[in-house]
Amino acid sequence: MSFQRLLRACVVLAAMSGCRTYEEASLRPEEVLARVDAVRRLAAGGAGERAPEFTIARAAELLAEHGPALRIARAEYATALGLADVDTPLPNPSLEVGPSYGFGADVESNRLQPLGSLGFALPIGGRLGRQDDVNRLKAGRAQVELRVAHREAYLSLRRSWTRLALARRRLVLAAELTALAASAADGGRRLVEAGQATALDRSLLDLDLARVEAQAHDAEAEAAAAEGELAELLGVHAEHFRAPQEMPVTDLPAAPPTLEDLKARLVANHPGLARLRSDYDVAEGELRLEIAKQYPDIRFGASAEGDPGERKYVVGLTLGIDVPLFDRNEQAIAAAEARREEIRAKYEAEAASALARLERAHARAGILTRKLSAIRGKVVVAARRQLDLAVKSLEAGAADALRVLEAERAFRDVMVEAIETETEAREAWADLEESVGRPLLLFPGELEEKRPPEPYREPEETGCGSQAFKESLS
């Protein structure tokens, strides 16, 4: 074989080794923004179609399909899964070619002869299989992150749903209090005309009405903020749930579950602990991989060359291995072992913090629940009774407008305090649910939480005993 022929054969082999070509996929911000805006507006119903009723179950569907946090988690999982689906290949063979030039008095012809060698490496420590295991474990870690992101987003949905429901209740309350103040102001005008009240009394009642009307805008701002928060979480436009409709929330029980029961649920459902369990599995897989890398690959190959000055060719076979006298991959193994112990320490620290947050949330939820019960059962009733008596006394001429104004302000403050206390109590319950990692109360019409939509599938079993795949957020 001439040198030119050998060189052409190597070029052909190198060209055949490439199997992928570059495909451009430009990011066009204007098009992306227009498409996202269209999706946000049509997600709850197509053009010309009546949008489905906006319930907590419908909100959960929109969250799973359009929630920005879940879209990011699905994309990251698809990336990790794409790597896990491709087996780690064998090392590429090495091919070397070149000329062998002979010179001297004994070389009369055939001065230029081709030479070439072909070498292969054969891993013997199970390195390739361990790398496949690590890739699948990382895909499992991304899968756990997808589940955790879905759980966290769903708990945030319940919190945002409650905030919007209470904000709309506050709007209704603001309208009722405004009507009450307007009625008092109108009654004051009639009393002035009848000579039973002074112009100062009427002025105080009118001023109070103006303040109540101004404070009603705070309720509108709060409702708008709650709508925006929910729209951002779901990835849809607020127009899909802006229309007045009932947003029911479940009644709070007399007390939260026992702390022991919540601790038992926390182990399997806490998002931070689930992440770290999966991280620990990945760290163990990486440690196995680094241990496998301490065994060198076996190299074997063949070579052929022509003898300059002679009409003959020499073929040789080689077999070799790196002798691990100095580098046994100790540094990488030590780092992998330290990484595993680091995650163990983080898991213990996260468990301690999770228990502390659970205990704090449990105590706060219990206190605010009892406070809400006391306000509803005693304070609101007493304030309503006092206002009724003041109005009747004013109509009978036994009290002045100032006493009615004081009673009305007290009633209004009590009603506002009641809804603010309910908001605090429900926020405390939301904190308690997030500290456990799963819902504790089902809203009216709420379905059991569903897993995220595709792309979503279990990675193949690796034989590494990964418990995070089986236990994460059960």
TORKOL-4160 file (C-alpha; in steps of 0.2 Angstrom, whole numbers, padded with zeros to 4 digits, m for minus):
474
<pt num="1" X="0000" Y="0000" Z="0000"/>
<pt num="2" X="0007" Y="0017" Z="m0005"/>
<pt num="3" X="0008" Y="0031" Z="0007"/>
<pt num="4" X="m0005" Y="0041" Z="m0003"/>
<pt num="5" X="m0018" Y="0027" Z="m0003"/>
<pt num="6" X="m0016" Y="0025" Z="0016"/>
<pt num="7" X="m0018" Y="0044" Z="0019"/>
<pt num="8" X="m0034" Y="0044" Z="0008"/>
<pt num="9" X="m0041" Y="0030" Z="0018"/>
<pt num="10" X="m0038" Y="0039" Z="0034"/>
<pt num="11" X="m0046" Y="0055" Z="0028"/>
<pt num="12" X="m0061" Y="0045" Z="0022"/>
<pt num="13" X="m0063" Y="0036" Z="0040"/>
<pt num="14" X="m0061" Y="0053" Z="0048"/>
<pt num="15" X="m0075" Y="0061" Z="0037"/>
<pt num="16" X="m0087" Y="0046" Z="0041"/>
<pt num="17" X="m0084" Y="0048" Z="0060"/>
<pt num="18" X="m0095" Y="0064" Z="0060"/>
<pt num="19" X="m0114" Y="0060" Z="0061"/>
<pt num="20" X="m0122" Y="0077" Z="0066"/>
<pt num="21" X="m0123" Y="0093" Z="0058"/>
<pt num="22" X="m0126" Y="0110" Z="0066"/>
<pt num="23" X="m0144" Y="0117" Z="0065"/>
<pt num="24" X="m0147" Y="0135" Z="0069"/>
<pt num="25" X="m0161" Y="0139" Z="0081"/>
<pt num="26" X="m0161" Y="0158" Z="0084"/>
<pt num="27" X="m0169" Y="0166" Z="0099"/>
<pt num="28" X="m0181" Y="0180" Z="0093"/>
<pt num="29" X="m0187" Y="0190" Z="0108"/>
<pt num="30" X="m0201" Y="0199" Z="0100"/>
<pt num="31" X="m0208" Y="0182" Z="0093"/>
<pt num="32" X="m0206" Y="0174" Z="0110"/>
<pt num="33" X="m0215" Y="0188" Z="0119"/>
<pt num="34" X="m0229" Y="0188" Z="0107"/>
<pt num="35" X="m0231" Y="0169" Z="0108"/>
<pt num="36" X="m0231" Y="0169" Z="0127"/>
<pt num="37" X="m0243" Y="0183" Z="0128"/>
<pt num="38" X="m0255" Y="0174" Z="0116"/>
<pt num="39" X="m0253" Y="0158" Z="0127"/>
<pt num="40" X="m0257" Y="0168" Z="0143"/>
<pt num="41" X="m0273" Y="0175" Z="0136"/>
<pt num="42" X="m0279" Y="0159" Z="0127"/>
<pt num="43" X="m0274" Y="0146" Z="0140"/>
<pt num="44" X="m0290" Y="0146" Z="0149"/>
<pt num="45" X="m0301" Y="0145" Z="0133"/>
<pt num="46" X="m0299" Y="0147" Z="0115"/>
<pt num="47" X="m0304" Y="0162" Z="0105"/>
<pt num="48" X="m0323" Y="0162" Z="0104"/>
<pt num="49" X="m0325" Y="0149" Z="0117"/>
<pt num="50" X="m0332" Y="0150" Z="0134"/>
<pt num="51" X="m0318" Y="0148" Z="0147"/>
<pt num="52" X="m0320" Y="0134" Z="0159"/>
<pt num="53" X="m0326" Y="0139" Z="0177"/>
<pt num="54" X="m0311" Y="0145" Z="0187"/>
<pt num="55" X="m0310" Y="0132" Z="0202"/>
<pt num="56" X="m0296" Y="0127" Z="0212"/>
<pt num="57" X="m0295" Y="0111" Z="0202"/>
<pt num="58" X="m0295" Y="0121" Z="0186"/>
<pt num="59" X="m0281" Y="0132" Z="0193"/>
<pt num="60" X="m0271" Y="0117" Z="0197"/>
<pt num="61" X="m0272" Y="0111" Z="0179"/>
<pt num="62" X="m0267" Y="0128" Z="0173"/>
<pt num="63" X="m0252" Y="0128" Z="0185"/>
<pt num="64" X="m0246" Y="0110" Z="0179"/>
<pt num="65" X="m0247" Y="0116" Z="0160"/>
<pt num="66" X="m0242" Y="0134" Z="0160"/>
<pt num="67" X="m0233" Y="0137" Z="0177"/>
<pt num="68" X="m0216" Y="0146" Z="0173"/>
<pt num="69" X="m0207" Y="0136" Z="0188"/>
<pt num="70" X="m0214" Y="0120" Z="0181"/>
<pt num="71" X="m0209" Y="0124" Z="0163"/>
<pt num="72" X="m0191" Y="0127" Z="0169"/>
<pt num="73" X="m0190" Y="0111" Z="0179"/>
<pt num="74" X="m0197" Y="0101" Z="0165"/>
<pt num="75" X="m0184" Y="0108" Z="0153"/>
<pt num="76" X="m0170" Y="0104" Z="0165"/>
<pt num="77" X="m0177" Y="0086" Z="0167"/>
<pt num="78" X="m0178" Y="0084" Z="0149"/>
<pt num="79" X="m0159" Y="0089" Z="0147"/>
<pt num="80" X="m0154" Y="0077" Z="0161"/>
<pt num="81" X="m0164" Y="0063" Z="0153"/>
<pt num="82" X="m0157" Y="0066" Z="0136"/>
<pt num="83" X="m0140" Y="0062" Z="0143"/>
<pt num="84" X="m0146" Y="0047" Z="0153"/>
<pt num="85" X="m0154" Y="0040" Z="0138"/>
<pt num="86" X="m0137" Y="0039" Z="0129"/>
<pt num="87" X="m0125" Y="0025" Z="0135"/>
<pt num="88" X="m0107" Y="0030" Z="0138"/>
<pt num="89" X="m0097" Y="0025" Z="0123"/>
<pt num="90" X="m0081" Y="0015" Z="0122"/>
<pt num="91" X="m0065" Y="0026" Z="0120"/>
<pt num="92" X="m0062" Y="0031" Z="0102"/>
<pt num="93" X="m0048" Y="0021" Z="0093"/>
<pt num="94" X="m0032" Y="0030" Z="0089"/>
<pt num="95" X="m0026" Y="0030" Z="0071"/>
<pt num="96" X="m0008" Y="0036" Z="0067"/>
<pt num="97" X="0000" Y="0037" Z="0049"/>
<pt num="98" X="0015" Y="0044" Z="0042"/>
<pt num="99" X="0030" Y="0042" Z="0031"/>
<pt num="100" X="0046" Y="0032" Z="0035"/>
<pt num="101" X="0061" Y="0039" Z="0026"/>
<pt num="102" X="0077" Y="0030" Z="0023"/>
<pt num="103" X="0094" Y="0037" Z="0018"/>
<pt num="104" X="0112" Y="0031" Z="0018"/>
<pt num="105" X="0123" Y="0021" Z="0006"/>
<pt num="106" X="0114" Y="0005" Z="0008"/>
<pt num="107" X="0097" Y="0013" Z="0002"/>
<pt num="108" X="0096" Y="0013" Z="m0016"/>
<pt num="109" X="0077" Y="0013" Z="m0019"/>
<pt num="110" X="0061" Y="0014" Z="m0010"/>
<pt num="111" X="0067" Y="0027" Z="0002"/>
<pt num="112" X="0049" Y="0033" Z="0007"/>
<pt num="113" X="0038" Y="0020" Z="0014"/>
<pt num="114" X="0022" Y="0022" Z="0023"/>
<pt num="115" X="0019" Y="0017" Z="0042"/>
<pt num="116" X="0003" Y="0017" Z="0052"/>
<pt num="117" X="m0004" Y="0011" Z="0068"/>
<pt num="118" X="m0022" Y="0007" Z="0075"/>
<pt num="119" X="m0025" Y="0007" Z="0094"/>
<pt num="120" X="m0039" Y="0003" Z="0105"/>
<pt num="121" X="m0043" Y="0005" Z="0124"/>
<pt num="122" X="m0053" Y="m0007" Z="0134"/>
<pt num="123" X="m0059" Y="m0001" Z="0151"/>
<pt num="124" X="m0058" Y="m0015" Z="0164"/>
<pt num="125" X="m0064" Y="m0006" Z="0180"/>
<pt num="126" X="m0083" Y="m0004" Z="0175"/>
<pt num="127" X="m0080" Y="0014" Z="0172"/>
<pt num="128" X="m0092" Y="0015" Z="0158"/>
<pt num="129" X="m0106" Y="0007" Z="0167"/>
<pt num="130" X="m0103" Y="0018" Z="0183"/>
<pt num="131" X="m0104" Y="0033" Z="0171"/>
<pt num="132" X="m0121" Y="0027" Z="0165"/>
<pt num="133" X="m0126" Y="0025" Z="0183"/>
<pt num="134" X="m0121" Y="0043" Z="0187"/>
<pt num="135" X="m0130" Y="0050" Z="0172"/>
<pt num="136" X="m0146" Y="0041" Z="0177"/>
<pt num="137" X="m0145" Y="0046" Z="0195"/>
<pt num="138" X="m0143" Y="0064" Z="0189"/>
<pt num="139" X="m0159" Y="0062" Z="0178"/>
<pt num="140" X="m0167" Y="0055" Z="0194"/>
<pt num="141" X="m0161" Y="0071" Z="0203"/>
<pt num="142" X="m0169" Y="0082" Z="0190"/>
<pt num="143" X="m0185" Y="0071" Z="0191"/>
<pt num="144" X="m0185" Y="0074" Z="0210"/>
<pt num="145" X="m0183" Y="0093" Z="0207"/>
<pt num="146" X="m0198" Y="0092" Z="0195"/>
<pt num="147" X="m0208" Y="0084" Z="0208"/>
<pt num="148" X="m0202" Y="0096" Z="0222"/>
<pt num="149" X="m0205" Y="0111" Z="0210"/>
<pt num="150" X="m0223" Y="0105" Z="0207"/>
<pt num="151" X="m0226" Y="0102" Z="0225"/>
<pt num="152" X="m0220" Y="0119" Z="0230"/>
<pt num="153" X="m0229" Y="0128" Z="0216"/>
<pt num="154" X="m0245" Y="0119" Z="0221"/>
<pt num="155" X="m0243" Y="0125" Z="0239"/>
<pt num="156" X="m0240" Y="0142" Z="0233"/>
<pt num="157" X="m0256" Y="0141" Z="0222"/>
<pt num="158" X="m0266" Y="0137" Z="0238"/>
<pt num="159" X="m0259" Y="0152" Z="0247"/>
<pt num="160" X="m0262" Y="0163" Z="0232"/>
<pt num="161" X="m0279" Y="0156" Z="0230"/>
<pt num="162" X="m0283" Y="0160" Z="0248"/>
<pt num="163" X="m0276" Y="0178" Z="0247"/>
<pt num="164" X="m0287" Y="0182" Z="0232"/>
<pt num="165" X="m0302" Y="0174" Z="0240"/>
<pt num="166" X="m0299" Y="0185" Z="0256"/>
<pt num="167" X="m0295" Y="0200" Z="0246"/>
<pt num="168" X="m0312" Y="0199" Z="0237"/>
<pt num="169" X="m0321" Y="0196" Z="0254"/>
<pt num="170" X="m0312" Y="0212" Z="0260"/>
<pt num="171" X="m0319" Y="0221" Z="0244"/>
<pt num="172" X="m0337" Y="0215" Z="0249"/>
<pt num="173" X="m0334" Y="0221" Z="0267"/>
<pt num="174" X="m0327" Y="0238" Z="0261"/>
<pt num="175" X="m0343" Y="0240" Z="0251"/>
<pt num="176" X="m0354" Y="0235" Z="0266"/>
<pt num="177" X="m0345" Y="0247" Z="0278"/>
<pt num="178" X="m0346" Y="0261" Z="0265"/>
<pt num="179" X="m0365" Y="0258" Z="0264"/>
<pt num="180" X="m0366" Y="0258" Z="0283"/>
<pt num="181" X="m0356" Y="0275" Z="0284"/>
<pt num="182" X="m0367" Y="0282" Z="0270"/>
<pt num="183" X="m0383" Y="0277" Z="0280"/>
<pt num="184" X="m0376" Y="0285" Z="0295"/>
<pt num="185" X="m0372" Y="0301" Z="0286"/>
<pt num="186" X="m0389" Y="0301" Z="0278"/>
<pt num="187" X="m0397" Y="0298" Z="0295"/>
<pt num="188" X="m0387" Y="0313" Z="0302"/>
<pt num="189" X="m0393" Y="0324" Z="0288"/>
<pt num="190" X="m0411" Y="0320" Z="0293"/>
<pt num="191" X="m0408" Y="0323" Z="0311"/>
<pt num="192" X="m0401" Y="0340" Z="0307"/>
<pt num="193" X="m0416" Y="0344" Z="0297"/>
<pt num="194" X="m0427" Y="0338" Z="0312"/>
<pt num="195" X="m0417" Y="0349" Z="0324"/>
<pt num="196" X="m0411" Y="0334" Z="0334"/>
<pt num="197" X="m0392" Y="0335" Z="0329"/>
<pt num="198" X="m0380" Y="0349" Z="0325"/>
<pt num="199" X="m0371" Y="0354" Z="0309"/>
<pt num="200" X="m0355" Y="0348" Z="0318"/>
<pt num="201" X="m0363" Y="0331" Z="0320"/>
<pt num="202" X="m0367" Y="0330" Z="0302"/>
<pt num="203" X="m0350" Y="0336" Z="0297"/>
<pt num="204" X="m0341" Y="0322" Z="0308"/>
<pt num="205" X="m0352" Y="0309" Z="0299"/>
<pt num="206" X="m0348" Y="0315" Z="0282"/>
<pt num="207" X="m0330" Y="0315" Z="0286"/>
<pt num="208" X="m0331" Y="0298" Z="0292"/>
<pt num="209" X="m0340" Y="0292" Z="0276"/>
<pt num="210" X="m0326" Y="0301" Z="0265"/>
<pt num="211" X="m0313" Y="0291" Z="0275"/>
<pt num="212" X="m0322" Y="0274" Z="0273"/>
<pt num="213" X="m0323" Y="0278" Z="0254"/>
<pt num="214" X="m0305" Y="0281" Z="0253"/>
<pt num="215" X="m0300" Y="0266" Z="0263"/>
<pt num="216" X="m0310" Y="0255" Z="0251"/>
<pt num="217" X="m0297" Y="0259" Z="0238"/>
<pt num="218" X="m0284" Y="0249" Z="0249"/>
<pt num="219" X="m0295" Y="0234" Z="0247"/>
<pt num="220" X="m0295" Y="0236" Z="0228"/>
<pt num="221" X="m0276" Y="0237" Z="0228"/>
<pt num="222" X="m0275" Y="0222" Z="0238"/>
<pt num="223" X="m0286" Y="0212" Z="0227"/>
<pt num="224" X="m0277" Y="0218" Z="0211"/>
<pt num="225" X="m0260" Y="0213" Z="0219"/>
<pt num="226" X="m0267" Y="0195" Z="0223"/>
<pt num="227" X="m0274" Y="0193" Z="0206"/>
<pt num="228" X="m0257" Y="0198" Z="0199"/>
<pt num="229" X="m0248" Y="0186" Z="0210"/>
<pt num="230" X="m0260" Y="0172" Z="0205"/>
<pt num="231" X="m0258" Y="0176" Z="0187"/>
<pt num="232" X="m0239" Y="0175" Z="0188"/>
<pt num="233" X="m0239" Y="0159" Z="0197"/>
<pt num="234" X="m0251" Y="0151" Z="0184"/>
<pt num="235" X="m0243" Y="0158" Z="0169"/>
<pt num="236" X="m0260" Y="0165" Z="0162"/>
<pt num="237" X="m0268" Y="0182" Z="0161"/>
<pt num="238" X="m0278" Y="0188" Z="0176"/>
<pt num="239" X="m0293" Y="0190" Z="0165"/>
<pt num="240" X="m0297" Y="0172" Z="0167"/>
<pt num="241" X="m0302" Y="0174" Z="0185"/>
<pt num="242" X="m0305" Y="0193" Z="0187"/>
<pt num="243" X="m0323" Y="0191" Z="0184"/>
<pt num="244" X="m0333" Y="0191" Z="0200"/>
<pt num="245" X="m0336" Y="0173" Z="0206"/>
<pt num="246" X="m0335" Y="0163" Z="0221"/>
<pt num="247" X="m0318" Y="0157" Z="0227"/>
<pt num="248" X="m0322" Y="0145" Z="0242"/>
<pt num="249" X="m0309" Y="0141" Z="0255"/>
<pt num="250" X="m0311" Y="0127" Z="0268"/>
<pt num="251" X="m0316" Y="0131" Z="0285"/>
<pt num="252" X="m0301" Y="0131" Z="0297"/>
<pt num="253" X="m0302" Y="0117" Z="0311"/>
<pt num="254" X="m0302" Y="0121" Z="0329"/>
<pt num="255" X="m0284" Y="0116" Z="0330"/>
<pt num="256" X="m0270" Y="0110" Z="0318"/>
<pt num="257" X="m0265" Y="0091" Z="0319"/>
<pt num="258" X="m0253" Y="0085" Z="0332"/>
<pt num="259" X="m0235" Y="0089" Z="0331"/>
<pt num="260" X="m0230" Y="0071" Z="0331"/>
<pt num="261" X="m0242" Y="0068" Z="0316"/>
<pt num="262" X="m0234" Y="0082" Z="0306"/>
<pt num="263" X="m0216" Y="0076" Z="0310"/>
<pt num="264" X="m0221" Y="0059" Z="0303"/>
<pt num="265" X="m0227" Y="0067" Z="0287"/>
<pt num="266" X="m0212" Y="0079" Z="0286"/>
<pt num="267" X="m0199" Y="0065" Z="0283"/>
<pt num="268" X="m0207" Y="0059" Z="0267"/>
<pt num="269" X="m0214" Y="0076" Z="0260"/>
<pt num="270" X="m0202" Y="0090" Z="0265"/>
<pt num="271" X="m0195" Y="0097" Z="0248"/>
<pt num="272" X="m0178" Y="0101" Z="0255"/>
<pt num="273" X="m0175" Y="0084" Z="0262"/>
<pt num="274" X="m0181" Y="0076" Z="0246"/>
<pt num="275" X="m0168" Y="0086" Z="0236"/>
<pt num="276" X="m0154" Y="0081" Z="0248"/>
<pt num="277" X="m0159" Y="0063" Z="0248"/>
<pt num="278" X="m0157" Y="0063" Z="0229"/>
<pt num="279" X="m0141" Y="0073" Z="0230"/>
<pt num="280" X="m0134" Y="0059" Z="0242"/>
<pt num="281" X="m0138" Y="0046" Z="0229"/>
<pt num="282" X="m0129" Y="0056" Z="0216"/>
<pt num="283" X="m0114" Y="0058" Z="0227"/>
<pt num="284" X="m0113" Y="0039" Z="0230"/>
<pt num="285" X="m0114" Y="0036" Z="0212"/>
<pt num="286" X="m0100" Y="0048" Z="0208"/>
<pt num="287" X="m0089" Y="0040" Z="0222"/>
<pt num="288" X="m0092" Y="0023" Z="0214"/>
<pt num="289" X="m0087" Y="0031" Z="0197"/>
<pt num="290" X="m0071" Y="0038" Z="0204"/>
<pt num="291" X="m0066" Y="0022" Z="0212"/>
<pt num="292" X="m0069" Y="0013" Z="0195"/>
<pt num="293" X="m0057" Y="0026" Z="0187"/>
<pt num="294" X="m0043" Y="0021" Z="0197"/>
<pt num="295" X="m0041" Y="0005" Z="0186"/>
<pt num="296" X="m0032" Y="0009" Z="0170"/>
<pt num="297" X="m0038" Y="0004" Z="0153"/>
<pt num="298" X="m0030" Y="m0010" Z="0143"/>
<pt num="299" X="m0023" Y="m0004" Z="0126"/>
<pt num="300" X="m0020" Y="m0015" Z="0112"/>
<pt num="301" X="m0017" Y="m0012" Z="0093"/>
<pt num="302" X="m0008" Y="m0016" Z="0077"/>
<pt num="303" X="0005" Y="m0007" Z="0067"/>
<pt num="304" X="0011" Y="m0009" Z="0049"/>
<pt num="305" X="0026" Y="m0001" Z="0041"/>
<pt num="306" X="0037" Y="m0003" Z="0026"/>
<pt num="307" X="0056" Y="m0005" Z="0027"/>
<pt num="308" X="0065" Y="0009" Z="0018"/>
<pt num="309" X="0077" Y="0002" Z="0005"/>
<pt num="310" X="0068" Y="m0015" Z="0005"/>
<pt num="311" X="0053" Y="m0022" Z="m0003"/>
<pt num="312" X="0044" Y="m0029" Z="0012"/>
<pt num="313" X="0032" Y="m0024" Z="0026"/>
<pt num="314" X="0032" Y="m0027" Z="0044"/>
<pt num="315" X="0016" Y="m0029" Z="0054"/>
<pt num="316" X="0016" Y="m0028" Z="0073"/>
<pt num="317" X="0004" Y="m0031" Z="0088"/>
<pt num="318" X="0004" Y="m0021" Z="0104"/>
<pt num="319" X="m0003" Y="m0024" Z="0121"/>
<pt num="320" X="m0001" Y="m0011" Z="0136"/>
<pt num="321" X="m0008" Y="m0004" Z="0152"/>
<pt num="322" X="m0003" Y="0011" Z="0163"/>
<pt num="323" X="0005" Y="0005" Z="0179"/>
<pt num="324" X="m0004" Y="0014" Z="0193"/>
<pt num="325" X="0011" Y="0017" Z="0204"/>
<pt num="326" X="0009" Y="0036" Z="0207"/>
<pt num="327" X="m0008" Y="0041" Z="0202"/>
<pt num="328" X="m0022" Y="0030" Z="0208"/>
<pt num="329" X="m0036" Y="0044" Z="0207"/>
<pt num="330" X="m0034" Y="0047" Z="0225"/>
<pt num="331" X="m0038" Y="0066" Z="0224"/>
<pt num="332" X="m0054" Y="0063" Z="0215"/>
<pt num="333" X="m0059" Y="0049" Z="0227"/>
<pt num="334" X="m0056" Y="0059" Z="0242"/>
<pt num="335" X="m0066" Y="0074" Z="0235"/>
<pt num="336" X="m0081" Y="0062" Z="0231"/>
<pt num="337" X="m0080" Y="0055" Z="0248"/>
<pt num="338" X="m0080" Y="0072" Z="0256"/>
<pt num="339" X="m0094" Y="0077" Z="0245"/>
<pt num="340" X="m0105" Y="0063" Z="0251"/>
<pt num="341" X="m0101" Y="0067" Z="0269"/>
<pt num="342" X="m0105" Y="0085" Z="0266"/>
<pt num="343" X="m0122" Y="0081" Z="0259"/>
<pt num="344" X="m0125" Y="0070" Z="0274"/>
<pt num="345" X="m0121" Y="0085" Z="0286"/>
<pt num="346" X="m0132" Y="0096" Z="0275"/>
<pt num="347" X="m0146" Y="0083" Z="0277"/>
<pt num="348" X="m0145" Y="0083" Z="0296"/>
<pt num="349" X="m0144" Y="0102" Z="0296"/>
<pt num="350" X="m0159" Y="0104" Z="0285"/>
<pt num="351" X="m0168" Y="0091" Z="0296"/>
<pt num="352" X="m0165" Y="0101" Z="0311"/>
<pt num="353" X="m0170" Y="0117" Z="0303"/>
<pt num="354" X="m0186" Y="0109" Z="0296"/>
<pt num="355" X="m0191" Y="0103" Z="0313"/>
<pt num="356" X="m0188" Y="0120" Z="0320"/>
<pt num="357" X="m0199" Y="0129" Z="0307"/>
<pt num="358" X="m0212" Y="0116" Z="0309"/>
<pt num="359" X="m0213" Y="0118" Z="0328"/>
<pt num="360" X="m0214" Y="0137" Z="0325"/>
<pt num="361" X="m0227" Y="0136" Z="0312"/>
<pt num="362" X="m0237" Y="0124" Z="0322"/>
<pt num="363" X="m0238" Y="0135" Z="0337"/>
<pt num="364" X="m0242" Y="0151" Z="0327"/>
<pt num="365" X="m0256" Y="0142" Z="0318"/>
<pt num="366" X="m0264" Y="0136" Z="0334"/>
<pt num="367" X="m0263" Y="0153" Z="0342"/>
<pt num="368" X="m0270" Y="0163" Z="0327"/>
<pt num="369" X="m0284" Y="0150" Z="0325"/>
<pt num="370" X="m0289" Y="0152" Z="0343"/>
<pt num="371" X="m0288" Y="0171" Z="0341"/>
<pt num="372" X="m0299" Y="0170" Z="0326"/>
<pt num="373" X="m0312" Y="0160" Z="0335"/>
<pt num="374" X="m0312" Y="0172" Z="0349"/>
<pt num="375" X="m0315" Y="0187" Z="0338"/>
<pt num="376" X="m0329" Y="0179" Z="0328"/>
<pt num="377" X="m0338" Y="0172" Z="0343"/>
<pt num="378" X="m0337" Y="0187" Z="0355"/>
<pt num="379" X="m0329" Y="0203" Z="0348"/>
<pt num="380" X="m0339" Y="0204" Z="0332"/>
<pt num="381" X="m0355" Y="0200" Z="0341"/>
<pt num="382" X="m0352" Y="0213" Z="0354"/>
<pt num="383" X="m0348" Y="0226" Z="0342"/>
<pt num="384" X="m0363" Y="0223" Z="0332"/>
<pt num="385" X="m0374" Y="0224" Z="0347"/>
<pt num="386" X="m0366" Y="0240" Z="0352"/>
<pt num="387" X="m0369" Y="0248" Z="0335"/>
<pt num="388" X="m0387" Y="0243" Z="0335"/>
<pt num="389" X="m0390" Y="0250" Z="0352"/>
<pt num="390" X="m0382" Y="0267" Z="0347"/>
<pt num="391" X="m0392" Y="0268" Z="0331"/>
<pt num="392" X="m0408" Y="0265" Z="0341"/>
<pt num="393" X="m0403" Y="0277" Z="0354"/>
<pt num="394" X="m0400" Y="0291" Z="0341"/>
<pt num="395" X="m0417" Y="0288" Z="0333"/>
<pt num="396" X="m0425" Y="0289" Z="0350"/>
<pt num="397" X="m0416" Y="0305" Z="0354"/>
<pt num="398" X="m0407" Y="0297" Z="0369"/>
<pt num="399" X="m0389" Y="0298" Z="0361"/>
<pt num="400" X="m0380" Y="0311" Z="0350"/>
<pt num="401" X="m0372" Y="0308" Z="0333"/>
<pt num="402" X="m0354" Y="0307" Z="0341"/>
<pt num="403" X="m0359" Y="0291" Z="0351"/>
<pt num="404" X="m0366" Y="0283" Z="0335"/>
<pt num="405" X="m0350" Y="0288" Z="0326"/>
<pt num="406" X="m0339" Y="0280" Z="0339"/>
<pt num="407" X="m0350" Y="0264" Z="0339"/>
<pt num="408" X="m0349" Y="0263" Z="0320"/>
<pt num="409" X="m0330" Y="0266" Z="0320"/>
<pt num="410" X="m0328" Y="0252" Z="0333"/>
<pt num="411" X="m0338" Y="0240" Z="0323"/>
<pt num="412" X="m0329" Y="0244" Z="0307"/>
<pt num="413" X="m0312" Y="0241" Z="0316"/>
<pt num="414" X="m0318" Y="0225" Z="0323"/>
<pt num="415" X="m0324" Y="0219" Z="0306"/>
<pt num="416" X="m0307" Y="0224" Z="0298"/>
<pt num="417" X="m0298" Y="0216" Z="0312"/>
<pt num="418" X="m0308" Y="0200" Z="0310"/>
<pt num="419" X="m0304" Y="0198" Z="0291"/>
<pt num="420" X="m0285" Y="0203" Z="0295"/>
<pt num="421" X="m0285" Y="0190" Z="0308"/>
<pt num="422" X="m0292" Y="0177" Z="0297"/>
<pt num="423" X="m0279" Y="0182" Z="0284"/>
<pt num="424" X="m0265" Y="0179" Z="0297"/>
<pt num="425" X="m0272" Y="0163" Z="0302"/>
<pt num="426" X="m0274" Y="0156" Z="0285"/>
<pt num="427" X="m0256" Y="0162" Z="0281"/>
<pt num="428" X="m0250" Y="0153" Z="0296"/>
<pt num="429" X="m0259" Y="0137" Z="0290"/>
<pt num="430" X="m0250" Y="0140" Z="0273"/>
<pt num="431" X="m0234" Y="0141" Z="0282"/>
<pt num="432" X="m0238" Y="0125" Z="0292"/>
<pt num="433" X="m0242" Y="0116" Z="0275"/>
<pt num="434" X="m0226" Y="0122" Z="0267"/>
<pt num="435" X="m0215" Y="0117" Z="0283"/>
<pt num="436" X="m0223" Y="0099" Z="0281"/>
<pt num="437" X="m0222" Y="0099" Z="0262"/>
<pt num="438" X="m0240" Y="0094" Z="0258"/>
<pt num="439" X="m0258" Y="0101" Z="0259"/>
<pt num="440" X="m0266" Y="0098" Z="0276"/>
<pt num="441" X="m0284" Y="0104" Z="0271"/>
<pt num="442" X="m0293" Y="0101" Z="0255"/>
<pt num="443" X="m0303" Y="0116" Z="0248"/>
<pt num="444" X="m0320" Y="0114" Z="0241"/>
<pt num="445" X="m0319" Y="0106" Z="0224"/>
<pt num="446" X="m0301" Y="0102" Z="0226"/>
<pt num="447" X="m0294" Y="0086" Z="0219"/>
<pt num="448" X="m0279" Y="0076" Z="0225"/>
<pt num="449" X="m0263" Y="0084" Z="0219"/>
<pt num="450" X="m0257" Y="0077" Z="0202"/>
<pt num="451" X="m0240" Y="0074" Z="0196"/>
<pt num="452" X="m0233" Y="0085" Z="0183"/>
<pt num="453" X="m0237" Y="0082" Z="0164"/>
<pt num="454" X="m0225" Y="0075" Z="0152"/>
<pt num="455" X="m0211" Y="0074" Z="0148"/>
<pt num="456" X="m0210" Y="0064" Z="0164"/>
<pt num="457" X="m0205" Y="0046" Z="0166"/>
<pt num="458" X="m0195" Y="0035" Z="0178"/>
<pt num="459" X="m0177" Y="0033" Z="0174"/>
<pt num="460" X="m0171" Y="0015" Z="0172"/>
<pt num="461" X="m0165" Y="0006" Z="0188"/>
<pt num="462" X="m0147" Y="0007" Z="0190"/>
<pt num="463" X="m0144" Y="m0006" Z="0203"/>
<pt num="464" X="m0137" Y="0007" Z="0214"/>
<pt num="465" X="m0151" Y="0007" Z="0227"/>
<pt num="466" X="m0157" Y="0024" Z="0224"/>
<pt num="467" X="m0171" Y="0027" Z="0237"/>
<pt num="468" X="m0174" Y="0045" Z="0231"/>
<pt num="469" X="m0183" Y="0038" Z="0215"/>
<pt num="470" X="m0194" Y="0028" Z="0226"/>
<pt num="471" X="m0197" Y="0038" Z="0241"/>
<pt num="472" X="m0196" Y="0056" Z="0235"/>
<pt num="473" X="m0212" Y="0065" Z="0240"/>
<pt num="474" X="m0222" Y="0050" Z="0242"/>
